Structure formats: structure tokens, C-alpha cells
Amino acid sequence: MAYVAWDIETCPLPSETLPSAQQERLGSEVERLREQSSDEDEEALHRQAGSFHPHLGWICCISAVRGGLDGKEEPKSWTAASPAEEKDLLDQFWADVHAIGRHHDQSGKDLQWVTFNGKNFDVPFLTSRTVANGLAPTREDIMHTYPYSHDPHADLIGLWPNSSYSLEGLCSFLDVDLPKDEVDGSMVAELTRDGQIQEVAAYCEGDAVATLRCGQEVSVLL
């Protein structure tokens, strides 16, 4: 069995570029978030709302790492420094996904995609942005979102459905190292805007590697 763990990072689209229907959606999302987090300032609320919804945001980074039951390869990232570069990012990502899948199909070795909250967030966001850019996915297995099966896509947030835990919490539970640095998800949009996309990629790769290692630890459940 080979595993490929992957993760995405997202940014809000400039609100002035959104059509009226999506500007209304943005306003609704901001209001919903304001009710949940009254301490957040307006800019932070707009940034969060746009980053969470594929009609309001875009993908600035995808990172993936492949491994077996114990080892791993070096992670790989696809990055976009602006919304204008998102299409190229997605086009190259889907080309590489096709190549990875074809390699495993020809080798006869089973392939399992691994995410954390991928069925609820990463896959819907990825497929929405793919379609928005006039592209098409190249593999069906990576888009698998059926909640009661881990094959061919294991979403680790669904291991114990009645529990609530973060990736950090799962790493702690399984004694897996999660890279600790000065970057967190709330900083992605600002770092991307300031031209620090490599810092975003390093952060995204850290989450992908941690996801892979968690998947290796719970392989008996997958």
C-alpha cells in the first residue's frame, strides 16, 4: 500500500472582483462569523470568509507527500502567488496526480489518498476551483468523499466520528511530531500577499507530512 497525503492553503479573492451574488454571499458569511467571533476585526472576518468558501477564495498552495507504511518521500508543493496563477497551479497539480495514479495502476500497488478534513473542505474547494478555472480533475479516487469508507480516500477527521479533534490534537494522541513554527493558517493570506509564498508552502508541507505520519500510525484502521 502507498499513501499520498495532501493539503491545500487558500486565500480570499479581492472583494471588488466578485460578482454581486458572491458579494452578497461574502456579506452573509462575514455576518455569520461575526456572530461567532465578536472580537475579530472587519479585515480578518473578510479574509476568513473568503478563505473558507471556494466561490469567494482561491488556492495558493497544494502540498503532497507520498510514503508507505513507515517511510516517506520528500514533500512537493504547487504554488500560486496571485489568483492569476491559480489556473497554472491546478493544471500542473492535476497532471501530476494523473501521473502518480497511472504509475500505481501500472505497478499494481494500491494507492490511498489521505487528508485531514479533506472530504468536507479540501476536495470541495479543490474541485470547485478546478471547474472555475475551466479545468477538469484527472482522477476520481482523489475526489472520493463518501463518509463511511476510507478507500480510496481516508479522511483522518472521520476516524472517530463522534469525537472532535484537530490535526494538532490527533498528532498529540498518536505521538506524531507536528512542525511548530511562526506560521499558522490565519497568516496564509497575508504571507501570500506579501510575496512569501515559500513560507506558505513550508507550512502546508508540514501539515501534509504530519497527515501522512498519522495515516501510517492508524493504517490498521484504513
Secondary structure, DSSP 8 states (H G I E B T S, - for coil): -EEEEEEEEEEE--GGGS-HHHHHHHHHHHHHHHHH-TTS-HHHHHHHHHHH-TTTEEEEEEEEEEE-SS-B---EEEE-SSGGGHHHHHHHHHHHHHHHHHHHHHHT--EEEEESSIIIIIHHHHHHHHHHTT---S-SGGG---TT--SSEEEGGGSSTT----HHHHHHHHT------S--GGGHHHHHHTT-HHHHHHHHHHHHHHHHHHHHHTGGG-
